[in-house]
Amino acid sequence: MSELLDFLITHEEAFKSRNRLASLYSDFRSQLNTNPDGYHANVAAWKKALADAARAGVIPATGNGHDLLNIRTGDELASALQHQQYGRPTCLPAVIHDAVSKKEMIPLKDFLASPTSIYKSSWVPSPWGVLQWGLRQIGVLGQPGFGDKLDVGNFVVLSNVEAAANELLKQMSSHTSAVDRILSRSEFLKRYADVLNPAAPLSSNDLNILLLHLARDKQEISYNAQTIKFKPENEPLPLPISQEDTAIAQLRDTIAKINAQISPLTEKVASADKAAREAVKGKQMIRAKAALRSKKLAESALAQRTDVALQLEGVYAKLQEAADQIEIVEAMKASAVALKGLNKRIGGVEGVSGVVDVLREEMATADDITNIINEAGEPVDEMEIDDEFEALERVEKEKREAEEAAKTAARLAELELLEKERREKEREKEIQKENEKENAKESKRIEEAKEEAQMSQSLARMSFVEEAEKDDAEKGKIATTA
């Protein structure tokens, strides 16, 4: 089983079911008329599976690498999809045609050659993209005569391109400096090679597709053969690549190369030092001296590379500062132009002063008009107003008196109720005290009765003892006499 087929059976739900797998590998083109839902479901399953397989890097490609954004059709792809039981899928030409007609896949030549964005409604694939493979026999999908052979062609998977572009722009949004938005092609590929799949890096072909998509379709970058520049967030379109941009990109590459040389030199110094120590320990003087010479040369080279790296990083920091200052100055210029335009629209200080003067005059005129209108009205009888006012006062006074009387009555009733409750509580207290007194007297009588009973019992016991003692005495006397 090929890597591609193993991926589909393992990861794609539609390929895990045995019955569904048989349907996907069958010639389902006739279902376009008899069972349109089943036909479109199979086509959708194949399109998703091919896009996911390309993203995973398991689609066969020329050479050793794998394209993640492009699918190469032909006998090699059909062989990789061949199943031991169901053979090769016979409907792949129909699947690719459907994807191309819906702009889900785009012939690579058309994608690279199109002067306009693929998102424009007027954009359509060229006849090569639609007819060159599979439809050139009759040009009608699903009818008899549609070719079974999967012709060779390269097709850009638009969903994968968009996913890679969106993730790349998301990562790039954290770089706010103007200099950080300028990259060389090599640095761009190194930084964003795993943007779509950490386990499968983008190929050089993918890089060309992605750069063109970002520049032409999304208008997020400008680029040439060496340099790539992302547009600032506040700019509607990216600016062309300048000589300064190319110099910055080259400087970044140079710094990266020199930093890459420092680590091996550091390891070489450590290795030579270790070899020298071992040689001295083994009394191998010639070997020890050779190791020390190697160490000195490595240390010299390391010091030189370190100094150059520090100098270049200082230059880069200055470039970064200058570029940021340019953005600040440009923003200040734009703000000054905007403020000047707004001030011009309101006429400056003189214009505002004139508007305020006119407004004051018009407000005074409005007040004069109001006064004239009020004077032209009928005179008001002040006697009638006084009489009406007195009547309102009487009504209000009577209302207040009635409310106060009602409040007084309610208060008196409340006081009577409180007094009644107080008397009842005092009565209850008196009754409680009397009960307590009676209880105390009763307790006292009970205690006295208990004491009397105890006295009686004590006296009775004493009498009994005396009688017993008398009997014993008499018995003793009788015994003595006898």
C-alpha positions in Angstrom: 0.0 0.0 0.0 1.4 3.4 -1.0 2.0 6.2 1.5 -0.9 8.2 -0.1 -3.4 5.4 0.0 -2.5 4.6 3.6 -3.0 8.3 4.6 -6.4 8.4 3.0 -7.6 5.2 4.6 -6.2 6.3 8.0 -7.3 9.9 8.1 -10.2 10.5 5.8 -13.6 9.5 7.2 -15.1 8.7 3.7 -12.3 6.2 3.0 -12.6 4.3 6.3 -15.9 2.6 5.4 -15.5 -0.4 3.1 -18.8 0.2 1.3 -18.0 3.9 0.8 -14.5 3.0 -0.4 -16.0 0.7 -3.0 -18.3 3.5 -4.2 -15.5 6.0 -4.4 -13.4 3.7 -6.5 -16.3 2.7 -8.8 -17.2 4.5 -12.0 -19.9 6.8 -10.5 -20.0 9.2 -13.4 -23.4 7.9 -14.5 -24.8 9.0 -11.1 -24.6 12.6 -12.3 -28.1 12.0 -13.9 -29.4 9.1 -11.9 -28.2 10.1 -8.4 -26.8 13.7 -8.4 -26.5 13.7 -4.5 -24.4 10.6 -4.5 -22.3 11.8 -7.4 -21.5 15.2 -5.7 -20.9 13.5 -2.4 -18.2 11.3 -3.9 -16.7 14.2 -5.8 -16.5 16.3 -2.6 -15.0 13.4 -0.7 -12.2 13.0 -3.3 -11.5 16.7 -3.5 -11.2 17.0 0.3 -9.0 13.8 0.4 -6.6 15.1 -2.3 -6.3 18.6 -0.6 -5.6 17.0 2.8 -3.1 14.6 1.3 -1.3 17.4 -0.5 -1.2 19.4 2.8 0.3 16.3 4.5 3.0 16.0 1.8 2.0 12.6 0.6 1.0 13.4 -3.0 3.7 12.1 -5.5 5.8 14.8 -7.0 8.8 15.1 -9.3 12.1 14.6 -7.5 12.5 13.8 -3.8 10.4 16.6 -2.4 6.6 17.0 -2.1 4.5 20.0 -3.0 1.9 21.0 -0.4 0.1 23.6 -2.5 0.2 21.8 -5.9 -1.1 18.4 -7.1 0.5 16.7 -10.1 -2.0 14.5 -11.9 -1.1 11.6 -14.1 -0.2 7.9 -14.1 2.0 8.4 -11.0 -0.9 9.7 -8.9 -3.2 7.0 -10.2 -0.7 4.3 -9.3 -0.3 5.7 -5.8 -4.1 5.6 -5.4 -4.4 2.0 -6.7 -6.2 -0.3 -4.2 -5.4 -4.0 -4.0 -9.2 -4.9 -4.2 -10.8 -2.0 -6.1 -7.9 -1.1 -8.4 -7.4 2.5 -9.6 -10.1 5.2 -9.2 -11.7 5.7 -12.6 -13.4 9.0 -11.8 -10.4 11.2 -11.0 -10.7 13.2 -14.2 -14.2 14.1 -13.3 -13.1 15.1 -9.8 -10.3 17.3 -11.1 -12.6 18.9 -13.7 -15.2 19.7 -11.0 -12.6 21.3 -8.8 -11.3 23.4 -11.7 -14.7 24.5 -12.8 -15.4 25.7 -9.2 -12.0 27.3 -8.9 -11.1 25.0 -6.0 -8.1 23.9 -8.1 -6.4 26.0 -10.7 -4.1 24.9 -13.4 -0.6 25.9 -12.3 0.2 27.6 -15.6 -3.0 29.7 -15.4 -2.3 30.6 -11.8 1.2 31.8 -12.5 0.3 33.6 -15.7 -2.9 35.3 -14.7 -2.3 39.1 -14.5 -5.5 39.6 -12.4 -6.5 38.3 -9.0 -8.1 34.9 -9.0 -10.9 36.3 -6.8 -12.2 38.6 -9.5 -15.4 37.3 -10.9 -14.2 37.8 -14.5 -11.3 35.4 -13.9 -11.8 32.0 -15.6 -9.3 29.2 -16.3 -7.9 29.1 -19.8 -9.0 26.5 -22.2 -5.8 24.6 -21.4 -6.8 24.3 -17.8 -10.2 22.8 -18.6 -9.8 21.0 -21.8 -6.2 19.8 -22.0 -6.7 16.9 -19.8 -9.8 14.7 -19.8 -12.3 17.0 -21.6 -10.6 17.6 -24.9 -12.4 14.5 -26.4 -15.9 15.9 -26.1 -15.9 18.7 -23.5 -19.0 17.5 -21.7 -18.7 16.0 -18.2 -20.5 12.7 -17.4 -21.5 11.7 -20.9 -20.2 8.6 -22.7 -16.7 9.2 -24.1 -15.3 11.0 -21.2 -11.7 9.9 -20.8 -10.7 7.4 -18.1 -7.1 8.3 -18.4 -5.8 10.8 -15.9 -3.7 13.2 -18.0 -0.6 14.8 -16.7 -1.1 18.3 -15.2 -0.3 20.5 -12.2 -3.1 22.0 -10.2 -2.9 24.6 -7.4 -5.1 23.6 -4.4 -6.6 27.0 -3.5 -7.7 25.9 0.0 -4.2 25.0 1.0 -2.8 28.2 -0.5 -5.3 30.3 1.5 -4.6 28.4 4.7 -0.8 28.9 4.4 -1.3 32.6 3.5 -3.6 33.2 6.4 -1.3 31.5 9.0 1.7 33.3 7.6 0.1 36.7 7.9 -1.0 35.8 11.4 2.5 35.1 12.4 3.8 38.1 10.6 1.5 40.4 12.5 3.7 40.2 15.5 6.5 41.9 13.7 5.7 45.6 13.9 9.0 47.1 12.9 9.5 48.2 9.3 12.8 46.4 9.0 11.4 43.1 10.4 8.9 43.1 7.5 11.7 42.8 4.9 13.1 39.3 4.2 15.2 37.6 1.7 13.7 34.6 -0.1 16.0 32.2 1.7 15.1 33.7 5.1 11.4 33.7 4.2 11.5 30.0 3.3 13.5 29.2 6.4 11.1 31.1 8.7 7.8 30.0 7.1 8.7 26.6 5.6 6.5 24.8 8.2 3.6 27.3 8.2 1.2 24.8 6.7 2.6 21.5 8.1 5.4 21.3 10.7 6.2 17.8 9.5 6.4 18.7 5.8 8.1 22.0 4.7 7.1 24.0 1.7 8.9 23.3 -1.5 10.4 25.9 -3.9 7.4 25.4 -6.1 5.1 26.1 -3.1 7.1 29.2 -2.4 6.5 30.6 -5.8 2.8 29.9 -5.6 2.5 31.4 -2.1 4.5 34.6 -2.9 2.4 35.2 -6.0 -0.8 34.7 -4.0 0.3 37.1 -1.3 1.3 39.7 -3.8 -1.3 39.5 -6.5 -4.4 38.1 -4.8 -4.1 39.4 -1.3 -1.9 42.5 -2.0 0.1 41.9 1.2 3.6 41.9 -0.1 5.9 43.1 -2.9 8.8 40.9 -4.0 11.4 40.3 -6.6 14.0 37.6 -7.1 15.9 38.4 -3.9 13.7 40.4 -1.5 10.2 40.2 0.0 8.5 43.1 1.8 5.3 43.0 3.7 3.1 46.1 3.7 2.4 48.0 6.9 -1.0 47.6 8.4 -1.8 51.3 7.8 -1.0 51.1 4.1 -3.6 50.0 1.6 -1.1 48.6 -0.8 2.5 47.3 -0.4 5.3 49.6 -1.6 7.7 48.5 -4.4 11.0 47.0 -3.5 13.7 49.7 -3.1 17.5 49.4 -3.0 17.3 50.0 0.7 15.0 47.1 1.1 17.4 44.8 -0.8 20.4 46.1 1.3 18.4 45.3 4.5 17.5 41.8 3.3 21.2 41.1 2.4 22.4 42.4 5.7 20.0 40.1 7.5 21.3 37.2 5.5 24.9 38.1 6.2 24.2 38.3 9.9 22.5 34.9 9.9 25.4 33.4 8.0 28.0 34.8 10.4 26.0 33.7 13.4 25.8 30.2 11.9 29.6 30.1 11.7 30.1 31.1 15.4 28.7 27.9 16.9 31.0 25.5 14.9 34.0 27.6 15.8 33.1 27.5 19.5 32.8 23.7 19.3 36.1 23.6 17.4 37.9 25.6 20.2 36.5 23.3 22.9 37.4 20.2 20.9 41.0 21.4 20.3 41.4 22.3 24.0 40.2 18.9 25.0 42.6 17.2 22.5 45.5 19.3 23.8 44.8 18.3 27.4 44.6 14.7 26.5 47.9 14.9 24.5 49.7 16.5 27.4 48.3 13.9 29.7 49.7 11.2 27.4 53.0 13.1 27.1 52.4 13.5 23.3 54.0 16.9 23.0 53.9 17.2 19.2 50.2 16.4 19.1 49.5 18.8 22.0 51.2 21.7 20.2 49.3 21.0 17.0 46.0 21.0 19.0 47.0 24.3 20.7 47.8 25.8 17.3 44.4 24.7 16.0 42.8 26.1 19.1 44.5 29.5 18.6 43.4 29.7 15.0 39.8 28.8 15.9 39.8 31.3 18.7 41.1 34.0 16.3 38.5 33.2 13.7 35.8 33.1 16.4 36.8 36.5 17.8 36.8 37.9 14.3 33.3 36.5 13.5 32.0 37.7 16.8 33.3 41.2 16.2 31.8 41.3 12.7 28.5 40.0 14.0 28.4 42.7 16.7 29.2 45.4 14.1 26.6 44.2 11.7 24.0 43.9 14.4 24.7 47.5 15.4 24.3 48.6 11.8 21.0 46.6 11.6 19.8 48.3 14.8 20.5 51.7 13.3 18.7 50.7 10.2 15.7 49.6 12.2 15.7 52.8 14.2 15.9 54.9 11.0 13.1 52.9 9.3 10.8 53.3 12.3 11.5 57.0 12.4 10.6 57.2 8.7 7.2 55.7 9.5 6.7 58.1 12.4 7.6 61.1 10.3 5.3 59.9 7.5 2.4 59.4 10.0 3.1 63.0 11.3 3.0 64.3 7.8 -0.2 62.6 7.0 -1.7 63.9 10.2 -0.6 67.4 9.4 -2.1 67.3 6.0 -5.4 65.9 7.4 -5.5 68.6 10.1 -4.7 71.3 7.5 -7.6 70.1 5.4 -10.0 70.1 8.3 -9.0 73.6 9.3 -9.4 74.7 5.7 -12.9 73.3 5.5 -14.0 75.4 8.5 -12.3 78.5 7.1 -9.6 79.0 9.7 -9.7 81.3 12.7 -11.3 84.1 10.7 -14.0 81.8 9.4 -14.9 80.5 12.8 -15.0 84.0 14.2 -17.3 85.2 11.5 -19.6 82.2 12.0 -19.8 82.9 15.8 -20.6 86.7 15.1 -23.3 85.8 12.7 -24.7 83.2 15.1 -24.9 85.9 17.9 -26.6 88.4 15.6 -29.2 85.8 14.6 -29.8 84.8 18.2 -30.4 88.5 19.2 -32.8 88.9 16.2 -34.7 85.8 17.4 -35.0 87.3 20.9 -36.3 90.6 19.5 -38.9 88.7 17.4 -40.0 86.8 20.5 -40.4 90.0 22.5 -42.5 91.7 19.7 -44.8 88.7 19.4 -45.3 88.7 23.2 -46.1 92.4 23.2 -48.7 92.0 20.4 -50.8 89.6 22.5 -54.0 90.5 24.4 -53.6 92.1 27.9 -54.0 89.7 30.9 -56.5 90.6 33.7 -54.5 90.6 36.8 -57.7 90.6 39.1 -58.8 87.3 37.5 -55.4 85.8 38.0 -55.4 86.9 41.7 -58.9 85.4 42.3 -57.9 82.2 40.6 -54.8 82.1 42.7 -56.7 82.6 45.9 -59.1 79.8 45.0 -56.3 77.5 44.3 -54.7 78.4 47.6 -58.0 77.7 49.5 -58.4 74.3 47.8 -54.8 73.5 48.6 -55.2 74.7 52.2 -58.4 72.6 52.7 -56.6 69.6 51.2 -53.7 70.1 53.6 -56.1 70.5 56.6 -58.0 67.3 55.6 -54.7 65.4 55.2 -53.5 66.7 58.6 -56.8 65.8 60.3 -56.6 62.3 58.8 -53.0 62.0 60.0 -54.0 63.2 63.5 -56.9 60.8 63.7 -54.6 58.0 62.6 -52.0 59.0 65.1 -54.6 59.1 68.0 -55.9 55.7 67.0 -52.4 54.4 67.0 -51.7 55.9 70.4 -54.9 54.4 71.9 -53.9 51.0 70.5 -50.4 51.4 72.0 -51.9 52.4 75.3 -54.3 49.5 75.3 -51.4 47.1 74.5 -49.4 48.7 77.4 -52.2 48.2 79.9 -52.7 44.6 78.7 -49.0 43.9 79.2 -49.0 45.5 82.7 -52.1 43.4 83.5 -50.3 40.3 82.3 -47.3 41.2 84.4 -49.4 41.7 87.5 -51.1 38.3 87.0 -47.7 36.8 86.5 -46.5 38.3 89.7 -49.5 37.1 91.6 -49.0 33.6 90.2 -45.4 33.7 91.2 -46.4 34.8 94.8 -49.0 32.0 95.0 -46.4 29.5 93.7 -43.9 30.7 96.3 -46.5 30.4 99.1 -47.4 26.9 97.8 -43.8 25.9 97.7 -43.3 27.3 101.2 -46.3 25.3 102.5 -44.9 22.2 100.8 -41.5 22.7 102.4 -43.1 23.2 105.8 -45.1 20.1 105.4 -42.0 18.2 104.4 -40.2 19.5 107.5 -43.1 18.6 109.8 -43.2 15.1 108.3 -39.5 14.7 108.8 -39.9 15.9 112.5 -42.7 13.4 113.0 -40.6 10.6 111.6 -37.6 11.6 113.8 -39.8 11.6 116.9 -41.3 8.3 116.0 -37.9 6.7 115.6 -36.7 8.2 118.9 -39.8 6.7 120.6 -39.2 3.3 119.1 -35.6 3.3 120.2 -36.6 4.3 123.8 -39.2 1.5 123.9 -36.7 -1.0 122.7 -34.2 0.1 125.3 -36.8 -0.3 128.0 -37.7 -3.7 126.8 -34.0 -4.8 126.8 -33.6 -3.4 130.4 -36.6 -5.3 131.7 -35.4 -8.5 130.0 -32.1 -8.0 131.8 -33.7 -7.6 135.1 -35.7 -10.7 134.7 -32.7 -12.7 133.8 -30.8 -11.5 136.8 -33.6 -12.4 139.2 -33.8 -15.9 137.8 
